[in-house]
Amino acid sequence: MSGLFLVAVPGLEGPLEDEARALGFEDVKAVAGGVEVAGGMAEAARANVQSRCAVRVLARVAEFRAMHLAQLDKRARRVPWRDWLRDDVPVKVEATCRRSKIYVNKAAVQRVEGGLKAAGVPVSKDAEIVVKVRINDDLCTISLDTTGEALHRRGHKEFVGKAPLRETMAAGFLKVMGFDGTQAVVDPMCGSGTIVLEAAEIAMGLVPGRSRSFAFERMADGGSLRREFFGQDESRGAVEGPRFFGFDRNDGAIRGARGNAERSGVADVVAFERGAVSDFVPPEGVAPGIVLVNPPYGGRIGERKLLFGLYGALGAVLAEKFAGWRVGIITSDGGLAKATGLALEAFGPVDHSGTKVYLWKGQI
């Protein structure tokens, strides 16, 4: 195997690179769209279980030039498929061809399927294991998706609010804000609680993949690899009392966030309360930390004109009551960010489900 590619949320390659280094991966290199690291299936399993910022983990199993279909067919049959795949678990092949002499995706799929079948690996269009073929400028890269369902689906969050921030994005933005697990984190428009829950899990040392399964478990030696890396979710860091707080004006959101906290195992260190932005105050007995919020920004919920008052109120409350706190506001609209009246600088853009957003951050 020639290494791993950790797929990033576009725009958050930097935080993913930092995380990969902190987790001890070798030959870490950020590139467009993700982070390259050294390793085989064991490292792929560890990345799936432990990474908070990665979207998925691709294991690169082959790379070669393919100028025509006969060449692709021949070289696909030389790939040691059975080193990674089983004869009792079907796979499906997806291909993308760009700027190459091989330009028909379906034809590329058929040739690689032939190589798999020749190796005794069953092929099915309905299979959950995916072999990804990318032919770009006549260079063919073949990867295995070791993840399955995207990694933002942690497996213990049942309630999801409107326009939710994905867990992978929340983890990345927390890194950009300088969160290291020791600071308090407050979200005044918490919705389903994603930012607060991610912060609490980081502080408690909980591995993000503890409540879900992965594609690598159905690959060669996958079951034993899961067991090897899953003992770590037993260890919870010492966090005294609530240090992570979420507020929302919607009763349903607060109930849902509390349920998510219970299922996540962090209920003892978080607090969710109903409240309007105008009533927002720092939690008692907590040193200044981080305010991170993903407010509505017009393109997804509500009308832009109605939001200037909301952003203005948020900025006024922060300026008046949150001296010493760091603040981060996630929005696609620089005009709304400026409406807070706070001195903020933009980090981004970051792709949020097709919308380009920025993290506007600063110190109160």
C-alpha positions in Angstrom: 0.0 0.0 0.0 1.4 3.4 -1.0 -0.2 5.4 1.9 -3.4 7.0 3.1 -5.3 10.1 2.1 -7.4 11.7 4.8 -10.1 13.6 3.1 -10.7 17.1 4.6 -13.6 19.5 4.6 -12.5 21.8 1.8 -10.8 24.7 3.6 -10.0 22.8 6.8 -6.9 21.0 5.5 -4.7 22.8 8.0 -6.5 21.7 11.2 -6.6 18.1 9.8 -2.9 18.3 9.2 -2.3 19.5 12.8 -4.5 16.7 14.1 -2.7 14.0 12.0 0.6 15.1 13.4 -0.8 15.2 17.0 -2.1 11.6 16.5 1.4 10.5 15.6 1.0 9.7 11.9 4.2 9.9 9.8 5.1 11.7 6.6 2.1 14.1 7.1 1.6 16.4 4.2 -1.4 18.7 3.5 -2.5 18.9 -0.1 -5.6 20.3 -1.8 -8.6 18.4 -0.5 -6.9 16.6 2.4 -3.8 15.2 4.1 -1.4 12.5 2.9 0.1 10.2 5.6 2.1 7.1 5.5 0.6 3.8 6.6 -1.3 0.7 5.8 -4.5 -0.9 7.0 -3.6 -0.6 10.7 -3.1 3.2 10.3 -6.3 3.5 8.2 -8.2 1.9 11.1 -6.6 4.2 13.6 -7.4 7.2 11.5 -11.0 6.3 11.2 -11.5 5.6 14.9 -9.5 8.6 16.2 -9.7 11.5 13.7 -12.2 14.2 14.4 -11.4 16.4 11.4 -11.2 13.9 8.6 -14.3 13.3 6.4 -13.1 9.8 5.3 -9.9 7.8 5.0 -8.8 6.4 1.6 -6.1 3.7 1.4 -4.1 4.1 -1.8 -3.4 0.6 -3.1 -2.0 1.3 -6.6 -0.9 4.1 -8.9 0.2 3.6 -12.5 0.1 5.2 -15.9 -2.8 4.0 -18.1 -2.9 5.3 -21.6 -5.6 3.0 -22.9 -8.2 0.5 -21.7 -6.1 -2.6 -22.4 -3.3 -1.2 -20.3 -5.7 -0.4 -17.4 -7.1 -3.9 -17.6 -3.7 -5.5 -17.5 -2.4 -3.4 -14.6 -5.6 -3.7 -12.6 -5.1 -7.5 -12.6 -1.7 -7.0 -11.0 -3.0 -5.2 -8.0 -2.7 -7.5 -4.9 -6.4 -7.1 -4.1 -6.6 -10.0 -1.7 -4.1 -8.2 0.6 -6.9 -5.8 1.5 -10.2 -7.3 0.3 -12.0 -10.6 1.2 -13.5 -13.2 -1.1 -16.8 -13.2 0.9 -17.4 -9.4 1.0 -18.5 -7.7 -2.3 -17.2 -4.4 -3.5 -18.3 -1.8 -6.0 -16.1 0.3 -8.2 -16.5 4.1 -8.9 -14.3 5.9 -11.5 -13.6 9.4 -12.5 -11.6 10.2 -15.6 -10.3 13.7 -16.3 -8.0 15.0 -19.0 -7.0 11.5 -19.9 -7.0 9.2 -23.0 -9.3 7.0 -21.0 -12.3 9.3 -20.8 -15.3 7.0 -20.3 -15.9 6.4 -16.6 -18.0 3.2 -17.2 -15.3 1.6 -19.3 -12.7 2.3 -16.6 -15.1 0.7 -14.0 -15.5 -2.4 -16.1 -11.7 -2.9 -16.5 -11.0 -2.6 -12.7 -14.0 -4.9 -12.0 -12.3 -7.5 -14.2 -9.2 -7.3 -12.1 -11.1 -7.7 -8.9 -13.1 -10.7 -10.2 -9.8 -12.3 -11.4 -8.5 -12.1 -7.9 -11.6 -13.7 -6.5 -13.2 -10.5 -5.0 -16.9 -10.4 -5.7 -18.3 -7.2 -7.3 -21.8 -5.8 -6.8 -23.4 -2.4 -7.6 -25.1 -2.5 -4.2 -21.9 -3.2 -2.2 -21.0 -1.1 0.8 -17.2 -1.4 0.2 -16.1 1.1 -2.5 -13.0 0.9 -4.7 -12.3 4.4 -6.0 -10.5 4.8 -9.4 -9.2 8.3 -10.4 -7.6 8.8 -13.8 -6.1 12.2 -14.1 -3.7 13.2 -16.9 -3.4 9.4 -17.6 -2.3 8.7 -14.1 -4.5 6.1 -12.5 -4.8 6.1 -8.7 -6.8 3.3 -7.0 -8.0 3.7 -3.5 -10.2 1.8 -1.0 -12.7 3.8 1.0 -12.0 2.4 4.5 -14.6 4.6 6.1 -18.1 3.9 4.7 -20.5 6.4 6.0 -18.8 9.8 6.4 -16.9 10.3 9.6 -19.1 13.3 10.8 -21.7 10.7 11.6 -20.3 9.8 15.0 -23.2 7.4 15.8 -24.6 8.8 19.0 -26.3 12.0 17.8 -30.0 11.3 17.1 -31.4 14.8 17.2 -30.3 17.2 14.4 -31.5 20.8 14.2 -31.9 23.1 11.2 -28.9 23.8 9.0 -26.6 21.8 11.3 -22.8 22.2 11.5 -21.2 18.8 10.8 -19.0 17.4 13.6 -15.9 17.4 11.4 -16.4 21.1 10.8 -17.0 21.8 14.4 -13.8 20.0 15.4 -11.8 21.9 12.7 -13.1 25.3 13.8 -12.4 24.5 17.4 -8.8 23.8 16.4 -8.6 27.1 14.5 -9.9 28.9 17.7 -7.0 27.4 19.6 -9.1 25.0 21.7 -6.9 22.3 23.4 -9.5 20.8 25.8 -8.7 23.0 28.8 -10.8 26.1 28.0 -14.5 26.6 28.5 -16.6 26.7 25.3 -19.9 28.4 25.0 -22.4 28.4 22.0 -25.2 30.9 22.3 -27.2 29.4 19.4 -26.4 25.8 19.9 -29.1 24.0 18.0 -28.5 20.2 18.4 -25.3 21.0 20.4 -22.6 19.9 17.9 -19.9 22.5 18.9 -20.5 22.0 22.6 -20.5 18.2 22.4 -17.3 18.1 20.2 -15.5 20.3 22.8 -16.6 18.1 25.7 -15.5 14.9 23.9 -12.1 16.4 23.1 -11.7 17.4 26.8 -12.7 14.0 28.0 -10.4 12.1 25.6 -13.3 10.2 24.0 -12.5 8.7 20.6 -15.0 10.0 18.0 -15.6 6.7 16.3 -16.6 4.7 19.4 -20.3 4.4 18.6 -20.2 3.4 14.9 -18.9 0.8 12.5 -16.5 1.3 9.5 -15.9 -0.2 6.1 -12.4 -1.4 7.1 -14.0 -3.9 9.5 -15.2 -5.8 6.5 -11.8 -5.9 4.9 -8.9 -8.2 5.5 -8.0 -8.3 9.2 -10.5 -5.5 9.8 -12.2 -7.0 12.9 -9.0 -7.4 14.8 -7.9 -3.9 13.9 -11.1 -2.4 15.4 -10.6 -4.2 18.7 -7.0 -3.0 18.8 -7.9 0.6 18.7 -11.2 0.5 20.6 -9.8 0.0 24.1 -9.1 3.8 24.1 -12.7 4.8 24.4 -12.8 3.5 28.0 -10.5 6.3 29.2 -12.3 9.6 30.1 -10.3 12.6 30.9 -10.9 14.3 34.3 -13.2 17.3 33.7 -14.7 18.8 36.8 -18.3 20.2 36.6 -19.9 21.7 33.5 -17.4 23.6 31.3 -19.2 23.5 28.0 -22.4 25.4 27.6 -25.1 25.7 24.9 -28.0 28.1 24.7 -30.9 28.3 22.3 -34.3 30.0 22.3 -35.9 26.8 21.0 -37.1 24.4 23.7 -37.0 21.4 21.2 -33.4 22.1 20.4 -32.4 22.2 24.0 -34.2 18.9 24.7 -32.6 17.3 21.7 -29.1 18.6 22.6 -29.5 17.2 26.1 -30.4 13.8 24.7 -27.4 13.9 22.4 -25.2 14.7 25.4 -26.5 11.7 27.3 -25.9 9.3 24.4 -22.4 10.8 23.9 -21.5 10.2 27.5 -20.7 13.9 28.2 -23.8 14.9 30.1 -21.9 15.6 33.3 -19.6 18.3 31.8 -22.1 20.1 29.6 -25.1 22.3 30.3 -27.8 23.3 27.8 -30.3 26.0 28.7 -33.1 27.8 26.9 -32.3 31.5 26.4 -32.3 34.4 23.9 -29.2 36.1 22.7 -30.1 39.3 24.5 -30.1 37.4 27.8 -26.7 35.7 27.1 -24.2 36.0 30.0 -20.9 34.2 30.8 -21.4 31.1 32.9 -20.7 31.6 36.6 -17.4 30.4 38.0 -15.8 29.8 34.6 -12.6 31.5 33.4 -12.9 33.3 30.0 -12.6 30.8 27.2 -14.1 30.5 23.7 -17.5 31.6 22.3 -18.1 29.7 19.0 -21.4 30.1 17.2 -22.9 29.0 13.9 -25.8 31.5 13.5 -28.3 31.6 10.6 -27.0 33.5 7.7 -29.8 34.2 5.3 -29.0 31.8 2.5 -30.2 28.9 4.5 -32.6 30.0 7.2 -34.6 33.3 7.2 -34.0 36.5 5.3 -30.8 38.4 5.4 -32.4 41.7 6.3 -33.9 40.2 9.4 -30.6 38.9 10.6 -28.7 42.2 11.0 -30.5 42.9 14.3 -29.6 39.4 15.5 -25.9 39.8 14.7 -25.9 43.3 16.2 -27.5 42.0 19.4 -24.9 39.2 19.6 -22.0 41.6 19.1 -23.4 44.0 21.7 -23.8 41.3 24.3 -20.3 39.9 23.7 -18.7 43.3 23.8 -20.4 44.2 27.0 -20.2 41.0 29.0 -17.5 38.7 27.6 -14.3 40.7 28.1 -11.3 38.3 27.8 -13.1 35.7 25.8 -12.2 34.6 22.3 -15.1 34.7 19.8 -15.6 32.9 16.6 -18.7 33.4 14.3 -19.3 31.1 11.4 -21.1 32.8 8.5 -21.1 33.1 4.7 -22.0 36.8 4.9 -19.2 39.2 5.7 -21.8 42.0 6.1 -23.5 40.2 8.9 -20.2 39.5 10.6 -19.4 43.3 10.4 -22.9 44.0 11.9 -21.6 42.6 15.2 -19.4 45.7 15.6 -16.6 43.4 16.8 -13.0 43.5 15.4 -12.9 40.1 13.7 -10.7 38.6 11.1 -11.8 36.0 8.5 -10.5 32.4 8.3 -11.6 30.6 5.2 -13.4 30.0 2.9 -14.7 26.6 4.1 -17.2 24.5 2.1 -20.3 24.0 4.2 -22.5 21.6 2.1 -21.9 23.8 -1.0 -21.9 27.1 0.8 -18.7 29.0 1.3 -18.5 30.1 4.9 -15.8 31.9 7.0 -14.9 31.8 10.6 -14.8 35.4 11.8 -12.6 35.3 14.9 -11.2 37.7 17.4 -10.5 38.6 21.0 -13.1 40.6 23.1 
